[in-house]
């Protein structure tokens, strides 16, 4: 069955409430046995999968066409229903935590389920249900606003994704014009972007205060499901990054600027690494997918099986078009054991990244759904998931000639530099959010000023001067994670350090490194990020000296 053939059916919320009430009643009845509770828990997992499948299908079809009124209404339904569903799951989780057979259940399944349920309790309470609905609606409003962009450029009308190839042009003037055109769209809609985010900060702060937290930072960590590290650990990582990594990046950027023949790296230069221009993929989308199939079939028998499944079931949608949402993601339809990859090809090397980064997510999802791992333990935290994808980017280096021909080495060089220089930006995004939620009374102008101040700390080599809207501190407003998934972005940074570990290991012995990576994937979310990293033989990202040691090893590869 192809994804387009799957019938969508909206879950009946009243039936769902009754079903969960029945589960909870049966689970907590007097004299219930451990075996009975085990069976009930499995049924809850099956119900969760059914709901998740329909929710994912609705989201996929909405993002494929944000003007489709049917799926716009379905998103309205999920905006209202999602907090209710979370509430139902929280009630059942409470019953699990109080089970007289908890030791038996922990042994039958995993103690980690109970750890995660403790966190779920701390992340949701029915008193914030209306606030969650408002938050969901604001997220949809933001996504539709970004997707509405119709930017005149080079005789075309483009959305933000389609503008990407011009923002990466080897011609500096074209890049400057493209960034200014993007900035014009942001400026024209600046009040809307400000208003949406202002409301988001207020509603999230209100949630935190209702639940007894000082501000949203603590609640935000619980909502991300973090079960093995704290804001204090992230602070240690950030301190190391500012001390060791930022000077490393500044040195590399000075070398790049010299090679490009420019005195000052502007925002529109930041993604350019090679004087002749960044390498562009060769061939059509169809040819790239044919090469992707060849790559994964040669990588291993299991990755070959995976890519054939993806292609046979049309589990990619990658062509940018009017009305389609921006960006890219990987999600899954668990009832059909199908991952799905959404992207917007723009003619840049980012198109190849879809076949490496997003496919890394999809491979992990495919393996987990076919492994027998309990549904609730198939996916770890987002930092774990991003290790899957970012590491696959490096393991795919062996096949880059398929996509870039004689410029494959240029791609590898550019890709590594881009990954290295990403860490300060990603950490800055996270710290920006922390400062915002610690000071929720900030005005829109003060948030933009904060962004500019953080740029001086994390990216002192970079200038936004003269770029429409960006020079006033508005760059962050098209970083969708800031609006849609608070505190997610640091997960990319933690994951990138572990991906570097796999790269370094692959340079010493590719086969051993890939086997180590495969073991990391196979665990899914059955282990915490900390345990997975230690199990792979690597230091944790926030351990003292981690980044300084890594710089020495990467210097030998750059």
N, C-alpha and C positions, 0 to 999 in steps of 0.2 A: 504493500500500500504506500502511495506517495503522500506527502504531507498535505497536499491540496485536496486529497480525497477524504481526509479525516472529517467526520461530522462534528460540528461544534454544538454543544448543548449547555446552556447556562445552568449551573447548579441551583437547585431549589433550596433557598436559605432556610425556610421553615422545616423542610424535610431533614436538612443537615443538622439543625438544632435538635430535632427529635432523635436523630441517629446518635449524636454525641451524648445526649442525655441518657439514652439507652446504654451506650457503652460505659459511661461513668457509673450509672446505677448498678449494672451487672458487675463492674470491676470492684465496687465497694460494698456489695451485699454481704451480709453476715455469713461467715463460713465459707467464703469463696476460696478455692484452692489456688495454689501457685500455678498449676497447669491451666486452670481456667483463665487466670489473669494473663498468662502468656498468650493464649489464643485470642483473647480480647485485644491485647496490645497489637497483635499481628493484623487484626481487622481494622484497627485505627490507622495503621500504616497504609493499608490498602485504600481506605477512604481518602486519606491525605493524598495519595498518588492520583486518584481519580479527580479530585478537586484541582490539584496542581496541574494536571494535564490540560484541563479545560481553561484554567487561568492563563497558562503559558500560550495556548493556542490563540486565545483572544488577544493577548499582548502582541504576539507575533503578527497577527493580521492587522491589528491597529497600527503597529509601527511600519508595516509595509505600505500602508496608505492612511495617514492621519486625517484624511478628509472623508473616509468611509463612515457614514453616519451610523451604520449598524454597530460597528466596532467601537466607535466613539461612545455610544450608549453602553456597550458592554464594559468599557473602561469606567464609565460612571458607576455601573453596578459594582465592579470590583473595588472601586474607591470607597464605596459605602460598606461592602461586604467583608473586605479583608480584615478590618479590626474586629468584626464580629467573629470571624473564623479564628483569629488569633485568640480571642477570648475563650472560645470553646476548647481550643487546644490547651490553653493555660489551665482551665478547670480540670481537664483530664491529667495534665502533667502534675498538678497538685495531688491528685489521687495516687498517681504512680509514686510520688515522693513519700507518701504516707503509707504505702503498702506494707502490710505485715510480712509480706514475702519479698521485700526489697532485695535482700541478699541473694535469693534464688534468681530473681529477675536480672540482677547485675551479672550473675554468673552465666545465665542463659543468653543474655544479650551483651551488655557492656556497661561498666560503671560510668563511662563517658556520657551515656544517655542521661543519666541522673544529674551529672554535672551540668549538662546543657539545659536540662529542665530547671535547675536552680537559677540559671542565668535568665531563662525565659520568664520565670516568676518576677525577676528584678527588672525586666524590660517592658512588661505590660501589666496594666490593671484596667478593669472596665471603666474606671473614672476618666481615662484618656481616650475613650472610644471616639467621641465626637471630634476631638483634636486630631486623631489619626485620619479620620475621614477628610477633614479640612486639609491636612498635610498631603494626602493622596491627590486631592483635586488640584492643589497648587503644583504638584509635580507634573500632572498631566497638562496643566496650563502652560508650564514652562516648556515642556517637550513640544507642544503644538506651536508655541511662539518661535522657537528655534527652527522648527520644520517649515514655518511659513516664509522663510527668507526667499526673496526673489531679487537677486543682486545683479544689476546690469554690469557686464564686464566683457570686453573684447567682442562686442557685437552679439553677446549671448545673454540670456537670463538664467542665472545659476543659483542653486542652493549652496549652503555652506560647504557641503561635501564636494560638490562639483567645482567649487572655487579652489580646492586643495592643490590641484596640479599647477595652478598659476602661483600659489603661495610658495611652491617649491621650485619655481622656474630657475634655470641657470642665469637668467637675465635679472640683475638686481633691481632694475627699474620696474620690471613687470611684477616682481615680488612686492615691491613697495606699494605699487598701485593696488595690487590684490588685497593686501592687508588694510589699506585705506578704505577700499570698497567694503570689506567686511566690517571695518570700524564704523562706516557710515550707517550700515544696517543696525549695528548695535546702538549707535547714538540716536537714531530715529526712534528706537524702541527702548531707550535707556530708562525712561520712567517706568515702563512696564517691568523690565528686568529688576529694577530697584524695588518696585512695589511687591513683586512676587517673593523676592528673597527676604524682604523686610517682614512680610507676613509669615514666611517659613521660620525665621529666627524666633519670632514671637510665639508661634504655636508650639514649637519644639521646647522653648523655654517654659512655657505654660505646662506642658506635659511633665517636664522634669520637676517643677515645683509642686505639682499636684501629687507626684509620687514621692515627695520628700527629699529630692536631691537639690543640691545648692544651685546647680545649673545643668545645662544639657550635656556637658562633656561626659560625666559619669554615665548618665542614661544612654548616651550615644554609643559608648563602648559596649554596654550590655546589649543594646539593639543590634550591634554587629556580631554578637555571639562570641565575643573573645573569652576564651576559657583557659589561657595559659600565659598571658602577659598583660601588663598594665600600662596606664599613661606614664608611669615613672620609667618603665622600660623604654617607651618611645622617646622620652626625654633624653635618656642615655644615648640612644641611637642618634638623635638630633644633635646633641652636643659633639659626638664624634664626627658627624657629617660636617658641621660647621668648622671644626678644628682641622680635620684631615682631608675631607673629600672636596670641599669647596675650593681650597687652594690647588688641589689636583686638577679640578675642572678648569679653573682659571688659567692654569699653565697650558692645558690642552687647547683651550679656546684661543689663547694668544698664538699658538702655533698654527691653528686653523686660520685665524685672521691674517697672519703673515702669508700663508699659502694662497688665500683668496685675494690678497693685495688690498685689504681694507684696514683702516685705522681703528674703527669702532664697530663692534658687532651690534647691529640693530636687531630688533625683534624679528624682522623679516629675513635676517641672515641666520637666525639661530638654528635652523634645521638644515643648513647647507654645510657640507663637510669637505667637498672636493671642488677644486677650481673649475674643472670642466662641467660641473653640475652633478648633482646626485644621480647615480645610475637609475634608469627607468626600466621596468620589466619589458621584455620583448614578447611579441605575440598577442593574440586576442585573449579574451577571458576564457574562451573554450580551450585554447592552446595552453593557457596557464593551468587549467584544471586537469588537462591531460598530463601535463608535466607533474602536477601535484600527485596525481594517481601513481605515476611512475616512481616518484620519490618515496611515497609511503609503502608501495609494494616492495621496494628494495630495502627499506629501513628495517622491516621485520615482517614475519608472517602475520602477526596480530595487527600491525598498523595497515597492512595491505587489506586485510578483511574489513577493517574499520572504514577505510576510504571508499572501498567498493560499496559498502552499505550506505554511506552518506550520499554518494553519487546516484546510486540506484533508486533512492527514495527522495531525490530532489531536496536534500536537507541543507541547501545553501540558497541564499538570496543576496546577491552582492552588487547588483547594478543600481547606481544612483539614479533617481528620477524624481520628478516633481511630486510633492506630497509625502514622500517617504521620509521617515525619521532619520536624523543624523546619526553618525557614529557606527558602532558595531558592538555585537554581543554574541554570546553563546548561551542558549537555554536548552531545556530538555522537555520531552513529552514522555514521562515515565511509564504511562500505561502502554505505550508502544515501543519502549526502550529506544527512543529516537532522540539524539541530540539535534540541535538546529543552530545554524550559523547565519547571522544577519550582518551585512556590511554594506559599504558604499564604495565601490571601486572608483578611483579618481585618476588613474593613470600614473600613480607614483609607486615607489617601492612598498608603500603601505598595503597595496593590493596583494603582494606576496606575503606580507605579514598575516593576512587573513588565513592563508594556507599553512601558516606555522603557529602563530599565537592563538587564534580562535580555534584552530584544529587541535591544539594542545588541550584546550578546555574540553572540546568535544570528545577527544580520545579518552580522557579521564572519565568523562560522563558515560561513554559507551562501555568502557571496561567495568565501571562500578555497577551499571544497570544490568550487566550480564554476569556478575560475579557471585551473586547470592548474598552480598552485603546487605544488611538491613537498610531499608529506605532512609531512615534518619541518620545513618552513618555513612552514606555514600559520598556525601560532599562535606569537606572540612570547612574551616574558616576561609574567608576570601584570600588571605595571604597564602594559604595552602593551594587554593585553586590557581592563583597567579604564578606559583612556582611551576605548576603543570604547563602553563602556556608560555611563560618567558623562557623556560629551559628548552622547550621544543624549538623555539626560534633558533637557539644555538645548535641543537642537534641537527637541524635542517641545513646548516652551513655546507655540509658535504655536497649538497645537490644544487647549490645556487647557480652553477653554470647553466642549468636547465632554464632558469628564469632571467639571467642577466648576461649570458654568453661570455664574451671576453671581458666584461666588466664585473664579473662575480667577485673578484678580490676587492674591487672598489666598494661593492655592496657590503662585504664582510667588514671592511674597515669602517665604513659609515655606520653600519648597524651597531658595532661595538662602541664607537664614539657616542652615538645617540643614546645607548643604554647607560653609559657612564655619566653623561651630562644630564640624564633624566633625574637622577637621584636628588639633586638639590631642588629641582622644581617640584617633584612629588612630595618631598618633605615640607616644602614651603606651603603647598596647598593644604596639607594637614595642619600645620601650625597656624595658618591663617584662620582655619575653621575653629581651632581651639581658642584663639584670641577673640574671635567674634562671639562664640557662645559663652565665654567667660565675661564678656562685656556686651550683652544683648541690647543695651540701650544705644549702641552706636548708630549714627545716622548713615545713610547710603554714602555720603561724601567721606565720612570718617573711615568707612570700610575700604573705599578706594584708596584713601591715603595710607591705610595700613598695608594694603597690597604693595604699594610703591616702596614703603619702608622695608618690607620683607624682601623685596627684589634686591635692595642694596646689600642685604645680608647674605642671601642665598645665591644670587646671580649678579654679583657686582660688575661682571664683564659686559652686561647687557644694557642697552638703552632703548626706551620706548619713545624718545623725543620725536615730535613731529608726526606721530602716527595717530590718526583719528581715533578718538575714544580710548585707545590703549595708553596714550601718554597721560591720561587722567586717572589711570588705575583701573580700567574696566576690563582688562584681559581675562580675569577670573570668571567673568559672567558667561563665557561659553565653555567653561569646564563643567560639564553637566553633573559630575559626581558631587560638586559642592552643593548643588541644589537638590539632587535626587538621592544621594547616598552619603550622608555626613560621615566623615572619618574613614571612608573606604580607601582613600587615595594612598594612605601610608602603607596599605597592604601591598601595593605595587612595589614600593621601595624595599620592604622586607623581602618580598619574593625575588626582586632583582638581585639582591646580594646572594641568595641561594642559587639562582640561575647562573651567576658568575662562578660559583663553586663548581657547578656541573660543567660549565665551559672549561674551566681550568683543568678539571679532572679528565675531560674528554681529550684535551691536548696531550695528556700523558698516556691515556689508554681509552680509546673511544668505546670499545666493547664493554669494558668494565663500568665506565661512566653511564652508558645507556642502560645496562642491567641495574645499576643503582637507581637511576631515574625510574625505571619500570617498577621497581619495588616501592618507590615513593608513590607512584600512581596507584598501584594495586591496593594500597591501604585505604584509599578514599579518605573518608573522614573518621575512620575507626580509631585513629590516633590524633593527638593534638599536634599542632604545628611544631611546638618545641620538641616533642618526642620524635616526630618525623625527621626533623633536621638533625637531631643527635643520632638517630638511627642511620642516617645517611653518612655520618662521620664528619659533619661540618660544625663549626662554631655558630652560635646564635648571632643574628644581626646586631643585637644590642650588647653583646659581650665586649668587655674592654679589649681594645686593640684589633677588633675584627676588621674594621675598615682600613686601618693603616697597613695591616698585613696583606689585605686584598689588593691595595694599590700597588704594592711591590710586585705581586704576581701578574696583575693586569698590564703593568708597564712592559712586561716581556712579550705581551701579545699585541698591544696597540700598534 
